[in-house]
Amino acid sequence: MIIFKDVITGDEIISDSYDLKEVDGIVYEVDCSMITVGAVQVDTGANASAEEAEEGTEDAEQKVNNVVNSFRYMKAVKKHLEDSGASAEEVTKFEKGAAAYAKKIVGGFKDYDFYVGESMDPDGMVVLMNYREDGVTPYITVWKHGLKEMKV
């Protein structure tokens, strides 16, 4: 299995167990789903059928995505590409592709939800979530050049 990590923070962002679709040579899109976590029923009372108030615990359930961009981030990815020995042609391709794709994002900015990696580092990748044309299928978008592969 390959885990893709953020090149800036080292946070694990996604793995190849999801169907990664490369778009415009600049991002990966991954269809995902919303799952419910939490809300485990714990019965700490002696008699669950008693008419008195139960002594259980409250556990809030939460909807989360099972699988989140700023100009500083793009500059950091460009620097990472340069520092890791990418050719000038590859860096230029990234800059042009990122600018073009960013225009698409800005056009539908209000439709996106934003997520960050586990470290919550504001300088790291922002994973973008939107919905397909059917309005019910969520998908995430991650910057291809902002990821490094780690085989496990």
C-alpha positions as CSV (number, residue, x, y, z in Angstrom):
1,M,0.0,0.0,0.0
2,I,1.2,3.5,-0.7
3,I,0.4,6.4,1.7
4,F,0.6,9.9,0.3
5,K,2.0,12.4,2.8
6,D,2.0,16.2,2.7
7,V,5.4,17.3,1.6
8,I,5.3,20.3,4.0
9,T,4.0,18.8,7.2
10,G,4.4,15.0,6.7
11,D,0.8,14.5,7.6
12,E,-0.8,11.4,6.0
13,I,-3.4,12.7,3.5
14,I,-4.6,9.7,1.5
15,S,-3.6,6.2,0.3
16,D,-3.8,4.2,-2.9
17,S,-6.6,2.1,-1.4
18,Y,-8.9,4.9,-2.8
19,D,-9.4,5.3,-6.5
20,L,-7.2,8.4,-7.2
21,K,-8.1,10.1,-10.5
22,E,-5.5,12.6,-11.8
23,V,-7.1,15.7,-13.2
24,D,-5.2,18.2,-15.5
25,G,-1.9,16.7,-14.3
26,I,-2.1,18.9,-11.2
27,V,-4.5,17.4,-8.7
28,Y,-6.0,14.0,-7.6
29,E,-9.7,13.7,-7.1
30,V,-11.1,10.9,-5.0
31,D,-14.8,10.0,-4.5
32,C,-15.5,9.5,-0.9
33,S,-18.5,9.2,1.5
34,M,-19.6,10.6,4.8
35,I,-19.7,8.2,7.7
36,T,-20.9,8.6,11.3
37,V,-18.5,8.0,14.1
38,G,-19.1,8.1,17.8
39,A,-22.5,7.9,19.5
40,V,-21.6,4.5,21.2
41,Q,-24.4,3.4,23.5
42,V,-22.8,2.7,26.9
43,D,-25.1,1.4,29.6
44,T,-23.6,2.1,33.0
45,G,-26.8,1.9,34.9
46,A,-27.7,-1.3,36.8
47,N,-31.1,-1.8,35.2
48,A,-31.6,-0.5,31.7
49,S,-35.4,-1.0,32.0
50,A,-35.8,0.9,35.2
51,E,-38.1,4.0,35.0
52,E,-35.6,6.3,36.7
53,A,-33.1,8.3,34.7
54,E,-30.4,6.2,33.2
55,E,-26.8,6.7,34.4
56,G,-25.4,6.3,30.9
57,T,-22.8,8.5,29.3
58,E,-23.4,11.0,26.5
59,D,-21.3,10.6,23.4
60,A,-21.9,13.1,20.6
61,E,-22.0,11.6,17.2
62,Q,-20.3,13.4,14.4
63,K,-20.3,13.3,10.6
64,V,-16.8,13.0,9.2
65,N,-15.3,12.4,5.8
66,N,-13.7,9.0,5.4
67,V,-10.9,9.8,3.4
68,V,-8.4,20.1,2.3
69,N,-5.3,26.1,-0.5
70,S,-3.4,29.3,0.0
71,F,-0.7,31.1,-2.0
72,R,1.9,30.4,0.7
73,Y,1.2,26.7,0.3
74,M,1.8,26.8,-3.5
75,K,5.1,28.7,-3.0
76,A,6.2,26.1,-0.4
77,V,5.4,23.3,-2.9
78,K,7.3,25.1,-5.6
79,K,10.3,25.4,-3.2
80,H,10.0,21.7,-2.3
81,L,10.1,20.8,-6.1
82,E,13.1,23.0,-6.6
83,D,14.9,21.6,-3.5
84,S,14.2,18.0,-4.5
85,G,15.8,18.4,-7.9
86,A,12.8,18.8,-10.1
87,S,13.6,20.2,-13.6
88,A,12.8,23.9,-14.4
89,E,10.3,22.5,-16.9
90,E,8.5,20.5,-14.2
91,V,8.4,23.5,-11.9
92,T,7.0,25.7,-14.6
93,K,4.4,23.0,-15.5
94,F,3.3,22.9,-11.8
95,E,3.0,26.7,-11.6
96,K,0.9,27.0,-14.8
97,G,-1.3,24.0,-13.9
98,A,-1.8,25.2,-10.3
99,A,-2.8,28.7,-11.5
100,A,-5.3,27.2,-14.0
101,Y,-6.8,24.8,-11.5
102,A,-7.0,27.5,-8.8
103,K,-9.2,29.5,-11.1
104,K,-11.6,26.5,-11.2
105,I,-11.6,26.4,-7.4
106,V,-12.2,30.1,-7.0
107,G,-15.2,29.9,-9.4
108,G,-16.9,27.5,-7.1
109,F,-15.3,28.5,-3.8
110,K,-18.5,28.7,-1.9
111,D,-19.3,25.0,-2.6
112,Y,-16.1,23.6,-1.0
113,D,-15.5,22.3,2.5
114,F,-11.9,22.6,3.8
115,Y,-9.9,20.1,5.8
116,V,-6.3,20.1,7.1
117,G,-4.0,17.3,8.1
118,E,-3.8,15.7,11.6
119,S,-1.1,18.2,12.8
120,M,-3.5,21.1,12.1
121,D,-0.4,23.0,10.7
122,P,-1.8,26.0,8.8
123,D,1.1,25.9,6.4
124,G,0.2,22.4,5.2
125,M,-2.1,21.1,2.5
126,V,-5.7,22.0,2.6
127,V,-7.9,19.2,1.3
128,L,-10.8,20.4,-0.7
129,M,-14.2,18.6,-0.5
130,N,-17.0,19.3,-3.0
131,Y,-19.9,17.3,-4.4
132,R,-20.3,15.8,-7.9
133,E,-22.9,17.0,-10.3
134,D,-25.5,14.6,-8.8
135,G,-25.3,16.7,-5.6
136,V,-24.9,13.6,-3.3
137,T,-21.5,12.1,-4.1
138,P,-18.7,13.9,-2.2
139,Y,-15.2,14.0,-3.6
140,I,-11.9,15.4,-2.3
141,T,-9.2,17.2,-4.3
142,V,-5.6,17.2,-3.3
143,W,-2.6,18.8,-5.0
144,K,-0.5,16.1,-6.7
145,H,2.8,17.9,-6.3
146,G,2.2,18.5,-2.6
147,L,2.3,14.8,-1.9
148,K,5.1,12.3,-1.4
149,E,4.7,8.6,-1.6
150,M,5.5,6.3,1.3
151,K,5.3,2.5,0.8
152,V,4.1,0.5,3.8
